[in-house]
Amino acid sequence: MLSFLLIFLLGIPLSVLLHEIGHALGVILFTKQEAHVYLGPANDKNNENFRIGRIHFHIIWANSGFCFVKNESDFSRFSNIMYSAGGPIVSLLLAGISHLVTTSLTNFSITNFFTGVFYANLSMFIFTILPITYPNWLKPYAGRYSDGYHILKAIKAK
């Protein structure tokens, strides 16, 4: 029960934050722009807490997140792909790392926690890499395009 609670209070929010940092890394490595990483709502109530280089962090503890830039339309095709792919890449890496950790642990509770983190990140990878528009019931992402949709759009751009 404690492992389950820790997954929702710690594992998922940290996984979402790292997913969004993956997007931000795509921005700062392949453009000259700044990235704004949000954990929680991307609105005026979620003020900037701190910044590391060109990454600005707006954190209210939550299970949702976003990464925004001011001028995404100025990105090259490659930069746009790297910006969109950064999050899913990090989620896939976290799924792999958490799976490796579970194979070497013997403590049941810690193994359960990392198993939950594995499934959370694997799910996050799958649901973000598929080129879809998120349904209305999936708030706060309702009506937004997935990372995979943005990647596909960038690939098809002239």
ABEGO torsion letter per residue (X at the ends): XAAAAAAAAAAAAAAAAAAAAAAAAAAAAABABBBBBBBEBBBAABBBABBBEABBBBBBBBABBBBBBABAAABBAAAAAAAAAAAAAAAAAAAAAAAAAAAABABAAAAAAAAAAAAAAAAAAAAAABBBBBBAABOAABGBBBAAAAAAAAAABX
